Amino acid sequence: MAATDIYSERFGWNANFENPDQLDFCYYTTAKQLAKQWWGNQVAPNHTKGAELINEGLPKYCALVLCEKKYGKNNMRPVLAEELNQYLWNARWNKNNQNSLLNADSWGEKDSKAGIALYGLKDLIGEENINAALHEFRDAFAFKTEPPFAGTKDLYAFLKKHVPDSLQYYLTDTWEKITFYDNRVIEAKAVLLDSNNHYKVSIKCSTGKVYVDNKGDDTPAETMNDYIDIAVFPEDTKNKEGRSEVHPLYIQKHRLTAGEHTIDIIVTGKPVRVGIDPYLKLIDRMPGDNIKNL
């Protein structure tokens, strides 16, 4: 069935998109399946552990990018939340058998986790840079008929070439280690400053990061100093199709160490909620406490 996508009746043919806020999961899944064929028909993975990530994780990343083009980067939380929950469910059930991306074995690792990690990398280094790395990787291994064929170590090597030293920690955390974050908003308040609709928003948040061994035991990251999004949001708006859209008043990366932080931000417009890593680009065990209403 090469080059054929199959959809069950209850998935594709009977899909109901009358609710404008319903994710077009047919589009998302088709994007992933087409990307899977695009990669799989060009780059044959070798038979080392983790190599299936090439045919699963890269297409999932492509699908996430296409969803971003369709819905906008500020509306990606529901999509990334679904992928994160898939991985977290897998990690809980396989607590004593987890792997880094270099040795990804389970579906949650080589598909959902790999997609999130690559999407997060794009956010850090820019789409042009990750595109350049993937282009070079593809050119090096496309349509090979004799070994060596591609493995995760090869993909990783091409990615590393395009990541500056200041962001290499992210690659190490996602590809060489099993990393979980604990980012949460503790409390937040907003004060109107003047008649020009300026508000001072004070956010008290907590950050943490642990590394997990293959027995499921945690070790706190001793030198955490990571780039993490801090955001302030107004009320959502509706587009012409009636779909809810997010337009942050403020979203910037802050370099944060482990522990509690208080961050003051001046915005123009009435804020209604705040967030730390609000779009879930990092692997957070408790993603539900990343956003807090004011």
C-alpha positions in Angstrom: 0.0 0.0 0.0 2.9 2.4 -0.7 1.8 6.0 -1.1 -1.7 5.2 0.2 -3.3 6.7 3.3 -6.2 4.9 5.0 -8.8 6.4 7.3 -11.4 4.6 9.3 -15.0 5.7 9.0 -15.2 7.0 12.6 -11.9 8.9 12.2 -11.9 10.6 8.8 -15.1 10.0 6.9 -17.4 10.8 9.8 -15.4 13.7 11.2 -17.5 16.6 12.4 -15.9 20.1 12.3 -19.0 22.2 12.9 -17.4 23.5 16.0 -14.9 26.1 14.7 -12.6 25.5 17.7 -12.2 21.8 16.8 -8.7 20.9 15.6 -8.8 19.7 12.0 -7.2 16.4 13.0 -7.7 15.0 9.5 -5.4 17.7 8.2 -2.9 17.1 11.0 -2.8 13.4 10.5 -2.6 13.7 6.7 0.3 16.1 7.0 2.1 13.6 9.2 1.4 10.6 6.9 2.5 12.5 3.8 5.7 13.7 5.6 6.3 10.1 6.6 6.2 9.0 3.0 8.3 11.9 1.9 11.0 11.0 4.4 10.6 7.2 4.3 10.8 7.1 0.5 14.1 8.9 0.5 16.0 8.2 3.7 16.2 4.5 4.8 17.0 4.2 8.5 19.5 1.6 9.6 18.8 -1.2 12.1 20.2 0.5 15.2 18.1 1.3 18.3 16.3 4.6 17.8 16.6 4.8 14.0 12.8 4.5 13.6 12.7 8.1 14.9 13.7 9.2 11.4 10.5 7.8 10.0 8.3 8.8 12.9 9.7 11.9 14.7 10.7 13.9 11.6 7.2 13.5 10.0 5.6 14.5 13.4 7.8 17.6 13.4 6.7 18.4 9.9 3.0 18.0 10.9 3.5 20.3 13.8 5.1 23.0 11.6 2.3 22.7 9.1 -0.3 23.1 11.9 1.6 26.2 13.0 1.3 27.6 9.5 -2.4 26.8 9.5 -3.4 28.0 13.0 -0.6 30.4 14.0 2.2 29.8 16.5 0.2 31.3 19.3 -2.5 28.7 18.9 -0.4 25.6 19.1 -1.0 24.8 22.8 -3.8 22.3 22.2 -1.8 20.4 19.5 1.4 20.3 21.6 -0.6 19.4 24.7 -2.0 16.3 22.9 1.4 15.2 21.9 2.9 15.8 25.3 0.1 13.8 27.0 0.7 10.9 24.6 4.4 10.9 25.7 3.6 11.4 29.4 1.2 8.5 29.4 3.8 6.3 27.8 6.5 7.4 30.3 4.2 6.7 33.3 3.5 3.1 32.1 7.1 2.5 31.2 8.8 4.2 34.1 11.5 1.6 34.3 12.2 1.4 30.6 12.7 4.9 29.3 15.2 6.0 26.7 16.8 9.2 25.4 15.9 10.2 21.8 19.2 8.8 20.6 17.9 5.4 21.7 14.1 6.0 21.3 12.3 2.7 21.4 8.7 3.3 22.3 6.0 5.0 20.2 5.8 7.9 22.6 9.5 8.5 22.4 10.2 8.2 18.7 7.0 10.0 17.7 5.4 12.4 20.1 8.5 13.3 22.1 10.7 13.6 19.1 8.2 15.9 17.4 8.0 18.2 20.5 11.8 18.2 20.9 12.4 19.2 17.2 9.6 21.8 17.4 11.2 23.3 20.5 14.5 23.4 18.8 13.0 25.3 15.9 11.7 27.8 18.4 15.2 28.3 19.8 17.4 28.4 16.7 14.9 29.5 14.1 13.2 27.6 11.3 15.9 28.5 8.7 18.6 26.9 10.8 16.7 23.6 11.5 15.7 23.5 7.9 19.3 23.7 6.9 20.3 20.9 9.2 17.5 18.6 7.9 18.3 19.5 4.3 22.0 18.5 4.8 20.9 15.3 6.6 18.6 14.4 3.8 21.2 15.1 1.1 23.7 12.9 2.9 21.5 9.9 3.1 18.7 10.2 0.4 18.3 7.2 -2.0 21.3 5.3 -0.7 21.4 1.7 -1.9 24.5 0.6 0.1 25.4 1.2 3.8 26.0 3.1 5.9 22.4 4.1 6.3 21.1 6.8 8.6 20.7 6.4 12.4 19.7 8.8 15.1 23.4 9.6 15.8 23.7 10.9 12.2 20.6 13.1 12.5 21.9 14.4 15.8 25.3 15.3 14.3 23.7 17.4 11.6 21.5 19.2 14.2 24.4 19.9 16.4 26.2 21.7 13.6 23.5 24.4 13.5 23.0 25.0 17.2 25.1 27.7 18.9 27.1 26.8 22.0 24.7 28.7 24.2 21.8 26.3 23.2 23.7 23.0 23.1 22.3 22.3 26.6 18.9 21.8 24.9 20.2 19.2 22.5 21.9 17.4 25.3 18.8 17.4 27.4 16.5 16.2 24.7 18.7 13.8 22.7 21.3 12.4 25.2 19.3 12.5 28.4 15.8 11.8 29.7 14.6 15.2 30.9 11.5 16.5 32.6 10.6 20.0 33.7 8.5 21.2 36.6 7.4 24.7 35.6 4.4 26.3 37.2 2.8 29.7 38.0 2.4 30.1 41.7 0.5 33.4 41.8 0.0 36.4 39.6 -1.6 39.8 39.8 -2.2 42.8 37.5 -2.4 46.5 38.5 -3.7 49.3 36.2 -1.1 52.0 36.0 -2.7 54.8 34.0 -5.5 55.8 31.6 -3.5 54.6 28.6 -4.4 51.0 29.5 -0.9 50.1 30.8 -0.8 47.3 33.4 1.9 46.1 35.6 1.8 42.3 35.8 3.7 40.5 38.6 4.2 36.8 38.1 5.6 34.5 40.8 6.6 31.2 39.2 8.7 28.2 39.9 11.1 26.3 37.6 12.8 22.9 37.9 14.4 20.2 35.8 15.3 16.6 36.6 17.1 13.9 34.7 15.7 10.4 34.8 17.7 7.2 34.7 16.6 3.9 33.1 15.2 2.8 36.4 12.9 5.8 36.7 14.8 7.6 39.4 15.1 11.4 39.3 18.3 13.5 39.7 17.8 17.3 39.9 19.7 19.3 37.3 22.4 21.1 39.2 23.2 23.9 36.7 19.8 24.7 35.2 19.9 28.0 33.4 17.4 27.5 30.6 15.5 29.7 28.2 11.8 29.5 29.0 8.8 31.5 27.7 7.0 33.9 30.0 3.7 35.2 28.6 0.8 37.5 29.4 -2.5 37.1 27.6 -5.6 39.2 27.0 -9.0 37.7 26.3 -9.0 35.5 23.2 -10.5 36.9 20.0 -12.6 35.2 17.3 -11.5 35.1 13.6 -13.9 35.4 10.7 -14.6 31.6 10.9 -15.5 31.9 14.6 -12.4 30.2 15.8 -10.8 31.4 19.0 -7.4 32.9 18.6 -4.6 33.8 21.1 -2.8 37.1 20.8 -0.3 37.5 23.7 0.3 41.0 25.1 3.8 39.8 26.0 5.8 36.6 25.3 9.6 36.5 25.7 12.2 33.9 26.7 13.7 34.4 30.1 16.8 32.5 31.2 15.8 30.9 34.5 17.6 28.9 37.1 15.8 26.3 39.3 13.6 27.7 42.1 11.1 30.5 42.5 11.2 33.8 40.5 9.2 37.0 40.5 8.9 38.7 37.2 7.4 42.1 36.6 6.1 43.0 33.1 4.5 46.2 31.8 1.9 45.5 29.1 -0.6 47.6 27.1 -4.1 46.1 27.3 -6.0 44.3 30.0 -4.4 40.9 30.9 -6.5 38.0 31.9 -4.0 35.1 32.3 -0.2 34.5 32.5 1.9 31.5 31.6 5.3 29.9 31.9 6.1 27.8 28.8 2.5 28.3 28.0 2.6 26.5 24.6 4.3 23.4 26.2 7.4 23.3 24.1 9.2 21.7 27.0 8.6 18.2 28.5 6.7 19.1 31.6 5.3 16.4 33.9 2.4 18.6 35.1 1.5 20.9 32.2 -1.8 21.9 33.7 -0.2 24.4 36.1 1.7 26.4 33.5 -1.1 28.9 33.1 -3.0 30.9 35.7 -5.9 33.2 35.4 -5.7 36.6 36.9 
